[in-house]
Amino acid sequence: MASDPSGSNGIEARRASAVTFASRLVFDDIHHSYHNKDTIRGLSLTAEPGEVLCLLGPSGSGKTTLLRIAAGIEAQTRGRVLLDDREIAGPDVFLPPERRGVGLMFQDFALFPHMSVLDNVRFGLTALPRAEAEAEANVALDRVGLSHYAAKFPHMLSGGEQQRVALARALAPRPSVLLMDEPFSGLDSRLKDSIRADTLAILRKSRASAIVVTHDAEEAMRMGDRIALLKDGKLVQVGTAEDLYLKPNDMFAAAFFSEINEFPGHVRGGVVETPLGNVDGKDFIDGQKVHVAVRLTGIRVQETGGDTPARILSRRFLGVVELLELAVDGTDRPVRARVRADQLPAGLRDVTLSANQRDILVFEKDG
């Protein structure tokens, strides 16, 4: 005889099912405006099944708006959203949030203070009988390592524990895509590394596709299988952390992933003259105006033997490294460099600089 899926055997079967079927989420030529101001402009992007895709960019770049469009909280002005090739938002279709199979984890966790941890996690499972909903909530709490806190209330938990409760609540309905809006912004900086690692492990175990909004490039590199960099409602570049760091499309992307010194220049005879020496410009037209970016970590500072003489203007001790500001002929702005804190003697003023060619990037002026 077949077992009743709503009975005890059905509950145990759902308990044993620890994973979700991941889905592909597609943004197809999304446009959005607010008070006649364009917030997203023709953005197309795909989150692949089972991957963690980070939406990265400064405030106002459209990251959270895109997340809200995926969740069904906002409606796009034009374009389509598809879940596994099924249109969930478009010119003639707009599924409400509860019918999309998409989970949303808010920035401030949004836990109900008058409800226990278990009831907070169970809140989104109203379609299930109470016993089965409690069983599912306990499974979700066990996933995040908080099953022993089921009877406690949110104010009795630390910020990191509240974050995990919010994650459990978002995962409890087993969404095929989980949307996370700045999920670590409210945490103490000392906790972020461990909580991020725990969250990533939980996402891998649940196998849900995840889209994570962040403004922190290092956080995106730590978490994302791929990163989509946004600016002013447009997609600047999408790829792996290595793609965006090593081969940025433009100066904006380069500056978002590493601290850089910027120098204007012209291509003459296949080279670009900079205050730190000549740079290869053979990929550009002779006479073309370019921007040169040099990563702070790519500048070697030593007493003698370098290519360019410089004078130390300031030294800021940052623990493992020192941040230097240096005066160099050919530029009115100080050149910055990061060096090991024990590398240079105290009181040293006159030094020489050399730039690592791998840390020099050249872009078209209008790029």
C-alpha positions as CSV (number, residue, x, y, z in Angstrom):
1,M,0.0,0.0,0.0
2,A,1.3,3.4,-0.9
3,S,2.1,5.6,2.1
4,D,0.3,8.9,2.8
5,P,2.7,11.7,1.9
6,S,1.1,13.8,4.6
7,G,1.5,11.2,7.2
8,S,4.5,10.1,9.2
9,N,6.1,8.2,6.4
10,G,5.8,11.3,4.2
11,I,7.4,13.4,6.8
12,E,10.4,11.0,7.1
13,A,10.8,10.9,3.3
14,R,10.9,14.7,3.2
15,R,13.4,14.7,6.1
16,A,15.6,12.4,4.1
17,S,15.5,14.7,1.1
18,A,18.2,17.1,2.1
19,V,18.6,18.8,-1.3
20,T,16.8,21.1,-3.7
21,F,16.5,20.8,-7.5
22,A,18.4,23.8,-8.7
23,S,17.0,26.0,-11.4
24,R,18.3,28.4,-14.0
25,L,17.2,32.0,-13.6
26,V,17.4,34.2,-16.7
27,F,17.1,38.0,-16.9
28,D,16.3,38.9,-20.5
29,D,16.8,42.5,-21.5
30,I,15.5,43.9,-18.2
31,H,14.6,47.6,-18.0
32,H,13.4,49.3,-14.9
33,S,12.6,52.9,-14.0
34,Y,11.6,54.7,-10.8
35,H,10.0,58.2,-10.9
36,N,11.1,58.5,-14.5
37,K,14.7,57.6,-13.7
38,D,16.2,54.6,-15.3
39,T,17.6,52.2,-12.7
40,I,18.2,49.2,-14.9
41,R,19.0,49.6,-18.6
42,G,18.8,46.6,-20.9
43,L,20.4,44.0,-18.6
44,S,20.7,40.4,-19.6
45,L,22.2,37.8,-17.2
46,T,21.8,34.1,-16.4
47,A,22.3,32.3,-13.1
48,E,23.1,28.7,-13.8
49,P,21.7,25.8,-11.9
50,G,23.5,25.2,-8.6
51,E,25.9,28.1,-8.9
52,V,26.4,31.0,-6.6
53,L,26.2,34.2,-8.7
54,C,27.3,37.4,-6.9
55,L,25.8,40.8,-8.0
56,L,28.5,43.3,-7.3
57,G,28.5,47.1,-7.6
58,P,28.3,50.4,-5.8
59,S,25.2,51.8,-4.3
60,G,22.7,52.7,-7.0
61,S,24.0,50.3,-9.5
62,G,20.7,48.3,-9.6
63,K,21.7,45.2,-7.7
64,T,18.9,45.1,-5.2
65,T,16.3,46.2,-7.8
66,L,17.3,43.2,-9.9
67,L,16.9,40.9,-6.9
68,R,13.5,42.4,-6.2
69,I,12.4,41.9,-9.8
70,A,13.5,38.2,-9.6
71,A,11.5,37.8,-6.3
72,G,8.4,39.4,-7.7
73,I,8.5,42.3,-5.3
74,E,9.1,44.8,-8.2
75,A,7.9,44.6,-11.8
76,Q,10.3,45.4,-14.6
77,T,9.4,48.1,-17.1
78,R,10.4,45.9,-20.0
79,G,12.0,42.5,-20.5
80,R,11.4,39.0,-19.1
81,V,12.4,36.8,-16.2
82,L,12.5,33.1,-16.8
83,L,12.9,30.2,-14.4
84,D,14.0,27.0,-16.2
85,D,12.6,28.4,-19.5
86,R,9.3,29.2,-17.9
87,E,8.4,32.9,-18.0
88,I,7.6,34.1,-14.6
89,A,7.6,37.9,-15.4
90,G,7.1,39.5,-18.8
91,P,4.7,41.5,-20.9
92,D,1.8,39.1,-20.3
93,V,2.9,37.2,-17.2
94,F,3.6,38.2,-13.6
95,L,3.6,35.5,-11.1
96,P,3.3,36.6,-7.5
97,P,6.3,35.9,-5.2
98,E,4.7,32.9,-3.5
99,R,4.2,31.1,-6.8
100,R,7.8,31.5,-8.1
101,G,9.7,28.9,-6.1
102,V,12.2,31.6,-5.3
103,G,13.4,32.3,-1.7
104,L,14.5,35.7,-0.5
105,M,16.7,36.5,2.5
106,F,16.5,40.1,3.6
107,Q,19.4,42.3,4.6
108,D,18.2,42.9,8.1
109,F,17.1,39.2,8.6
110,A,13.5,40.4,9.3
111,L,12.9,37.9,12.1
112,F,9.7,38.1,14.2
113,P,10.8,39.0,17.8
114,H,7.6,37.5,19.3
115,M,8.1,34.1,17.6
116,S,10.4,31.3,18.6
117,V,13.3,30.4,16.3
118,L,11.3,27.3,15.2
119,D,8.2,29.4,14.5
120,N,10.2,31.9,12.5
121,V,11.6,29.2,10.3
122,R,8.1,27.6,10.0
123,F,6.5,30.9,9.0
124,G,6.9,30.3,5.3
125,L,5.5,26.8,5.3
126,T,1.8,27.7,5.8
127,A,0.7,25.4,3.0
128,L,1.9,22.3,4.9
129,P,0.1,20.7,7.8
130,R,1.5,21.9,11.1
131,A,3.3,18.6,12.0
132,E,5.0,18.5,8.6
133,A,5.8,22.2,8.7
134,E,7.5,21.8,12.1
135,A,9.4,18.8,10.7
136,E,10.6,20.8,7.7
137,A,11.6,23.7,10.0
138,N,13.6,21.4,12.2
139,V,15.4,20.0,9.1
140,A,16.2,23.5,8.0
141,L,17.5,24.4,11.5
142,D,19.6,21.3,11.5
143,R,21.1,22.3,8.2
144,V,22.4,25.5,9.8
145,G,23.5,23.9,13.0
146,L,20.8,25.6,15.3
147,S,18.3,22.8,16.0
148,H,19.2,23.1,19.7
149,Y,18.0,26.8,19.6
150,A,14.5,26.0,18.3
151,A,12.7,27.2,21.4
152,K,14.7,30.3,21.9
153,F,13.7,33.8,20.7
154,P,15.7,36.0,18.2
155,H,16.8,38.5,20.9
156,M,18.6,35.6,22.7
157,L,20.8,34.9,19.7
158,S,24.0,36.6,18.4
159,G,24.0,38.4,15.1
160,G,25.6,35.4,13.4
161,E,23.0,33.0,14.8
162,Q,20.2,35.3,13.7
163,Q,21.7,35.3,10.2
164,R,21.7,31.5,10.2
165,V,18.0,31.5,11.4
166,A,17.1,33.8,8.5
167,L,19.0,31.5,6.1
168,A,17.2,28.4,7.5
169,R,13.8,30.2,7.0
170,A,14.7,31.0,3.4
171,L,15.8,27.4,2.7
172,A,12.9,25.7,4.5
173,P,10.5,25.8,1.5
174,R,13.4,24.3,-0.6
175,P,13.5,27.1,-3.2
176,S,15.1,26.3,-6.5
177,V,16.7,29.8,-6.4
178,L,17.7,31.6,-3.3
179,L,18.1,35.4,-3.4
180,M,20.3,37.1,-0.7
181,D,20.4,40.8,-0.3
182,E,23.7,41.9,1.4
183,P,23.3,39.0,3.9
184,F,26.4,39.8,5.9
185,S,26.3,43.6,6.1
186,G,24.9,43.7,9.6
187,L,27.6,41.3,11.1
188,D,30.6,42.2,13.1
189,S,33.7,42.3,10.8
190,R,35.3,39.6,13.0
191,L,32.4,37.2,12.3
192,K,32.0,37.7,8.6
193,D,34.7,35.3,7.4
194,S,33.3,32.4,9.4
195,I,29.7,33.1,8.7
196,R,30.4,33.5,5.0
197,A,32.2,30.2,5.0
198,D,29.3,28.5,6.9
199,T,26.7,30.0,4.6
200,L,28.6,28.9,1.5
201,A,28.9,25.3,2.8
202,I,25.1,25.3,3.5
203,L,24.3,26.5,0.0
204,R,26.6,23.8,-1.5
205,K,24.8,21.2,0.6
206,S,21.3,22.4,-0.3
207,R,22.4,22.7,-4.0
208,A,20.0,25.6,-4.6
209,S,21.0,28.2,-7.1
210,A,21.9,31.4,-5.2
211,I,22.2,35.1,-6.2
212,V,24.0,37.1,-3.6
213,V,24.0,41.0,-3.7
214,T,27.1,42.6,-2.3
215,H,29.1,45.8,-2.6
216,D,32.3,44.2,-1.4
217,A,34.6,42.8,-4.1
218,E,36.5,40.5,-1.7
219,E,33.2,39.0,-0.5
220,A,32.1,38.4,-4.0
221,M,35.4,36.7,-4.8
222,R,35.1,34.5,-1.7
223,M,31.6,33.4,-2.4
224,G,30.8,33.6,-6.1
225,D,31.3,30.9,-8.7
226,R,30.8,33.9,-11.0
227,I,30.5,37.6,-10.4
228,A,28.3,40.1,-12.3
229,L,29.6,43.6,-11.9
230,L,27.0,46.4,-12.3
231,K,27.3,50.1,-12.8
232,D,24.4,52.6,-13.3
233,G,22.0,49.8,-14.1
234,K,24.2,48.2,-16.7
235,L,26.2,45.0,-16.7
236,V,29.9,45.9,-16.9
237,Q,31.4,42.5,-16.9
238,V,30.5,38.9,-15.8
239,G,32.9,36.0,-15.2
240,T,34.9,34.3,-12.5
241,A,36.9,36.2,-9.9
242,E,40.1,35.5,-11.9
243,D,38.5,36.9,-15.1
244,L,37.4,40.2,-13.4
245,Y,40.6,40.7,-11.5
246,L,43.2,39.7,-14.1
247,K,41.3,40.9,-17.2
248,P,39.0,43.8,-16.3
249,N,37.1,45.3,-19.1
250,D,37.7,48.9,-18.1
251,M,39.1,51.2,-15.4
252,F,35.9,50.9,-13.3
253,A,36.3,47.1,-13.1
254,A,40.0,47.4,-12.4
255,A,39.4,49.8,-9.6
256,F,36.6,47.8,-8.1
257,F,38.8,44.7,-7.6
258,S,42.1,46.3,-6.4
259,E,43.5,49.6,-5.3
260,I,45.2,51.3,-8.2
261,N,47.2,54.4,-9.2
262,E,45.8,56.0,-12.3
263,F,47.8,57.9,-14.9
264,P,46.7,59.5,-18.2
265,G,48.9,58.8,-21.2
266,H,49.4,58.7,-25.0
267,V,50.6,55.9,-27.1
268,R,53.8,56.8,-29.0
269,G,55.7,54.2,-30.9
270,G,54.0,51.3,-29.3
271,V,54.7,52.5,-25.7
272,V,53.0,54.7,-23.1
273,E,55.1,57.0,-20.9
274,T,54.1,57.0,-17.2
275,P,55.8,58.4,-14.1
276,L,56.7,54.8,-13.3
277,G,58.4,54.2,-16.7
278,N,57.3,53.1,-20.1
279,V,54.3,50.7,-20.5
280,D,53.5,48.4,-23.5
281,G,50.9,50.1,-25.7
282,K,51.2,47.9,-28.8
283,D,47.5,47.0,-28.7
284,F,46.5,50.6,-29.2
285,I,46.7,53.0,-32.1
286,D,49.7,55.4,-32.2
287,G,48.6,58.7,-30.7
288,Q,45.6,57.3,-28.9
289,K,44.8,58.6,-25.4
290,V,44.8,55.9,-22.7
291,H,44.4,55.4,-19.0
292,V,47.1,53.4,-17.2
293,A,46.3,51.6,-13.9
294,V,49.0,50.3,-11.6
295,R,48.0,48.1,-8.6
296,L,49.4,49.3,-5.3
297,T,50.6,45.8,-4.6
298,G,52.4,45.7,-7.9
299,I,54.9,48.5,-6.9
300,R,58.2,47.4,-5.5
301,V,59.8,49.9,-3.1
302,Q,63.5,49.6,-2.2
303,E,66.3,51.9,-1.2
304,T,68.3,51.4,-4.4
305,G,68.2,49.5,-7.6
306,G,64.7,50.5,-8.8
307,D,63.6,52.2,-12.1
308,T,62.2,55.4,-10.7
309,P,63.5,57.7,-7.9
310,A,60.8,58.7,-5.3
311,R,60.5,60.3,-1.9
312,I,58.3,58.9,0.9
313,L,55.7,61.4,2.0
314,S,53.8,59.3,4.5
315,R,53.8,55.8,6.0
316,R,50.7,54.2,7.5
317,F,51.2,51.1,9.5
318,L,48.3,48.5,8.8
319,G,49.7,45.5,10.6
320,V,51.1,43.1,8.0
321,V,51.6,45.9,5.5
322,E,52.4,49.6,5.3
323,L,50.5,52.0,3.0
324,L,53.0,54.5,1.5
325,E,52.4,57.8,-0.3
326,L,55.4,58.8,-2.5
327,A,56.3,61.8,-4.5
328,V,57.4,61.0,-8.0
329,D,58.4,63.3,-10.9
330,G,55.8,63.5,-13.6
331,T,52.7,63.5,-11.5
332,D,51.2,66.0,-9.0
333,R,49.4,63.3,-7.1
334,P,51.2,61.0,-4.7
335,V,51.8,57.5,-5.9
336,R,50.6,54.9,-3.4
337,A,52.1,51.5,-2.7
338,R,51.5,48.6,-0.2
339,V,54.6,46.9,1.1
340,R,55.4,44.5,3.9
341,A,55.6,46.4,7.2
342,D,59.1,45.2,8.0
343,Q,60.5,45.9,4.6
344,L,61.8,49.5,4.9
345,P,63.9,51.0,7.7
346,A,62.3,53.6,9.9
347,G,63.1,57.2,8.9
348,L,63.9,56.3,5.3
349,R,63.0,59.1,2.9
350,D,64.6,58.5,-0.5
351,V,63.7,55.3,-2.3
352,T,63.3,53.8,-5.8
353,L,60.3,52.2,-7.4
354,S,59.7,49.4,-9.9
355,A,56.3,48.3,-11.2
356,N,55.5,44.7,-11.9
357,Q,54.3,44.4,-15.5
358,R,51.5,42.0,-14.5
359,D,50.0,44.7,-12.3
360,I,49.9,47.3,-15.0
361,L,46.6,47.7,-17.0
362,V,46.0,50.0,-20.0
363,F,42.6,51.0,-21.2
364,E,41.2,53.3,-23.8
365,K,40.4,56.7,-22.4
366,D,36.7,56.4,-23.1
367,G,36.6,52.7,-22.1
